[in-house]
Amino acid sequence: MPTYTFENTNTNDLVEVTMKIAELDQFKLDNPHLSQRIVRPPSLGDAHRLGLKKPDDGFRDVLRNVKHHHKRNNINTW
């Protein structure tokens, strides 16, 4: 379930609430003194899986070994 951050307009305190997406609209209606804030971007994926960060050398050695034994497969070893 996602975690939402709200700011209490009376006290300026930040509150984090974990709830289903379907419950968000009703929560906003029930709590008019809270306004939703985005304090960090949503996590879209892992940096390794997106190709932004290379895996460590030990894992890359394993990939090279697999690539060596399976010549037909096109495995990226960075």
C-alpha positions as CSV (number, residue, x, y, z in Angstrom):
1,M,0.0,0.0,0.0
2,P,1.2,3.5,-0.7
3,T,2.3,6.0,1.9
4,Y,0.9,9.5,1.6
5,T,2.2,12.6,3.3
6,F,-0.2,15.2,4.5
7,E,0.5,18.6,6.1
8,N,-1.8,19.7,9.0
9,T,-2.8,23.3,8.0
10,N,-3.5,24.2,11.6
11,T,-0.1,23.1,13.1
12,N,2.1,22.7,9.9
13,D,3.0,19.2,11.1
14,L,3.7,16.5,8.5
15,V,1.7,13.2,8.9
16,E,2.4,10.0,6.9
17,V,-0.6,7.8,6.3
18,T,-0.5,4.3,4.7
19,M,-3.8,3.4,2.9
20,K,-5.2,2.0,-0.2
21,I,-5.5,4.2,-3.3
22,A,-9.3,3.7,-3.2
23,E,-9.5,5.1,0.3
24,L,-7.5,8.3,-0.5
25,D,-10.5,10.4,-1.7
26,Q,-12.6,9.6,1.3
27,F,-9.7,10.3,3.6
28,K,-9.3,13.7,2.1
29,L,-13.0,14.4,2.5
30,D,-13.0,13.3,6.1
31,N,-9.9,15.4,7.0
32,P,-10.3,18.8,5.4
33,H,-7.6,20.3,7.7
34,L,-4.9,18.1,6.0
35,S,-3.5,18.9,2.6
36,Q,-1.5,16.4,0.6
37,R,2.2,17.1,0.1
38,I,4.8,15.4,-2.1
39,V,8.0,15.3,-0.1
40,R,9.9,12.8,-2.2
41,P,9.3,11.5,-5.7
42,P,7.6,8.1,-6.0
43,S,10.0,5.2,-6.4
44,L,9.8,4.0,-10.0
45,G,12.2,1.2,-9.9
46,D,15.6,-0.1,-8.9
47,A,18.6,1.7,-10.2
48,H,20.3,-1.6,-11.1
49,R,17.2,-2.9,-13.0
50,L,16.9,0.4,-14.9
51,G,20.5,0.3,-15.9
52,L,21.5,3.4,-14.1
53,K,23.9,1.6,-11.8
54,K,26.3,-1.2,-12.7
55,P,26.2,-4.4,-10.6
56,D,29.2,-5.1,-8.5
57,D,32.3,-6.9,-9.9
58,G,31.4,-10.3,-8.3
59,F,28.1,-10.5,-10.0
60,R,29.6,-9.3,-13.2
61,D,32.1,-12.2,-13.0
62,V,29.2,-14.6,-12.6
63,L,27.5,-13.2,-15.7
64,R,30.8,-13.5,-17.7
65,N,31.0,-17.2,-16.6
66,V,27.4,-17.9,-17.7
67,K,28.1,-16.1,-21.0
68,H,31.2,-18.2,-21.6
69,H,29.3,-21.4,-21.1
70,H,26.2,-20.4,-23.0
71,K,27.6,-18.9,-26.2
72,R,24.2,-18.5,-27.9
73,N,22.7,-16.2,-25.1
74,N,23.4,-12.5,-25.4
75,I,24.0,-11.6,-21.7
76,N,25.0,-8.0,-20.9
77,T,28.1,-8.0,-18.6
78,W,28.5,-4.3,-18.7
